[in-house]
């Protein structure tokens, strides 16, 4: 996790290591509650090009 500003964009990817800003992690954790498809799943995320809401809707 990094202290740099968030971008509001992530990649959800099971197999790759990456970095996350604390801001994007916090936003993802808050937004994850809006999506039933994320229930009972482990979601690995990193910085990316997809808006957080779009990425979570595709999990």
ChimeraX commands (.cxc) that place a marker at each C-alpha (Angstrom):
marker #1 position 0.00,0.00,0.00 radius 0.5
marker #1 position 1.26,3.45,-0.86 radius 0.5
marker #1 position 0.58,6.95,0.38 radius 0.5
marker #1 position 0.30,8.45,-3.09 radius 0.5
marker #1 position -3.06,9.89,-4.17 radius 0.5
marker #1 position -5.68,7.47,-5.45 radius 0.5
marker #1 position -6.75,7.35,-9.06 radius 0.5
marker #1 position -10.20,5.82,-8.55 radius 0.5
marker #1 position -9.14,3.03,-10.93 radius 0.5
marker #1 position -8.12,-0.55,-10.17 radius 0.5
marker #1 position -7.47,-3.92,-11.75 radius 0.5
marker #1 position -8.91,-7.07,-10.19 radius 0.5
marker #1 position -6.46,-9.84,-11.01 radius 0.5
marker #1 position -5.83,-13.10,-9.20 radius 0.5
marker #1 position -2.31,-13.67,-10.42 radius 0.5
marker #1 position -0.37,-10.44,-10.42 radius 0.5
marker #1 position 1.30,-8.40,-7.71 radius 0.5
marker #1 position 0.84,-4.65,-7.69 radius 0.5
marker #1 position 0.56,-1.55,-5.60 radius 0.5
marker #1 position -2.50,0.18,-4.17 radius 0.5
marker #1 position -2.93,3.66,-2.80 radius 0.5
marker #1 position -4.55,3.78,0.63 radius 0.5
marker #1 position -7.21,6.05,-0.87 radius 0.5
marker #1 position -8.17,3.50,-3.55 radius 0.5
marker #1 position -8.22,0.66,-0.99 radius 0.5
marker #1 position -10.55,2.65,1.26 radius 0.5
marker #1 position -12.85,3.54,-1.62 radius 0.5
marker #1 position -12.91,-0.06,-2.85 radius 0.5
marker #1 position -13.78,-1.34,0.63 radius 0.5
marker #1 position -16.60,1.19,0.92 radius 0.5
marker #1 position -17.94,0.50,-2.59 radius 0.5
marker #1 position -17.71,-3.29,-2.28 radius 0.5
marker #1 position -20.76,-3.26,-0.02 radius 0.5
marker #1 position -22.93,-2.10,-2.94 radius 0.5
marker #1 position -22.35,-5.29,-4.94 radius 0.5
marker #1 position -23.90,-8.65,-4.05 radius 0.5
marker #1 position -21.57,-10.39,-6.51 radius 0.5
marker #1 position -18.62,-9.61,-4.21 radius 0.5
marker #1 position -20.07,-11.46,-1.22 radius 0.5
marker #1 position -18.01,-14.40,0.09 radius 0.5
marker #1 position -15.12,-13.70,-2.29 radius 0.5
marker #1 position -11.49,-12.79,-1.89 radius 0.5
marker #1 position -10.77,-9.95,-4.27 radius 0.5
marker #1 position -7.18,-9.18,-5.17 radius 0.5
marker #1 position -6.75,-5.69,-6.52 radius 0.5
marker #1 position -4.01,-3.39,-7.67 radius 0.5
marker #1 position -3.67,-0.06,-9.43 radius 0.5
marker #1 position -5.21,-0.23,-12.86 radius 0.5
marker #1 position -7.20,1.42,-15.63 radius 0.5
marker #1 position -10.77,0.41,-14.73 radius 0.5
marker #1 position -12.97,2.65,-12.58 radius 0.5
marker #1 position -13.54,1.00,-9.20 radius 0.5
marker #1 position -17.32,0.62,-9.67 radius 0.5
marker #1 position -16.85,-1.00,-13.09 radius 0.5
marker #1 position -14.21,-3.40,-11.77 radius 0.5
marker #1 position -16.36,-4.46,-8.82 radius 0.5
marker #1 position -19.43,-4.99,-10.98 radius 0.5
marker #1 position -17.46,-7.54,-13.03 radius 0.5
marker #1 position -16.16,-9.64,-10.12 radius 0.5
marker link #1:1,2 radius 0.2
marker link #1:2,3 radius 0.2
marker link #1:3,4 radius 0.2
marker link #1:4,5 radius 0.2
marker link #1:5,6 radius 0.2
marker link #1:6,7 radius 0.2
marker link #1:7,8 radius 0.2
marker link #1:8,9 radius 0.2
marker link #1:9,10 radius 0.2
marker link #1:10,11 radius 0.2
marker link #1:11,12 radius 0.2
marker link #1:12,13 radius 0.2
marker link #1:13,14 radius 0.2
marker link #1:14,15 radius 0.2
marker link #1:15,16 radius 0.2
marker link #1:16,17 radius 0.2
marker link #1:17,18 radius 0.2
marker link #1:18,19 radius 0.2
marker link #1:19,20 radius 0.2
marker link #1:20,21 radius 0.2
marker link #1:21,22 radius 0.2
marker link #1:22,23 radius 0.2
marker link #1:23,24 radius 0.2
marker link #1:24,25 radius 0.2
marker link #1:25,26 radius 0.2
marker link #1:26,27 radius 0.2
marker link #1:27,28 radius 0.2
marker link #1:28,29 radius 0.2
marker link #1:29,30 radius 0.2
marker link #1:30,31 radius 0.2
marker link #1:31,32 radius 0.2
marker link #1:32,33 radius 0.2
marker link #1:33,34 radius 0.2
marker link #1:34,35 radius 0.2
marker link #1:35,36 radius 0.2
marker link #1:36,37 radius 0.2
marker link #1:37,38 radius 0.2
marker link #1:38,39 radius 0.2
marker link #1:39,40 radius 0.2
marker link #1:40,41 radius 0.2
marker link #1:41,42 radius 0.2
marker link #1:42,43 radius 0.2
marker link #1:43,44 radius 0.2
marker link #1:44,45 radius 0.2
marker link #1:45,46 radius 0.2
marker link #1:46,47 radius 0.2
marker link #1:47,48 radius 0.2
marker link #1:48,49 radius 0.2
marker link #1:49,50 radius 0.2
marker link #1:50,51 radius 0.2
marker link #1:51,52 radius 0.2
marker link #1:52,53 radius 0.2
marker link #1:53,54 radius 0.2
marker link #1:54,55 radius 0.2
marker link #1:55,56 radius 0.2
marker link #1:56,57 radius 0.2
marker link #1:57,58 radius 0.2
marker link #1:58,59 radius 0.2
view
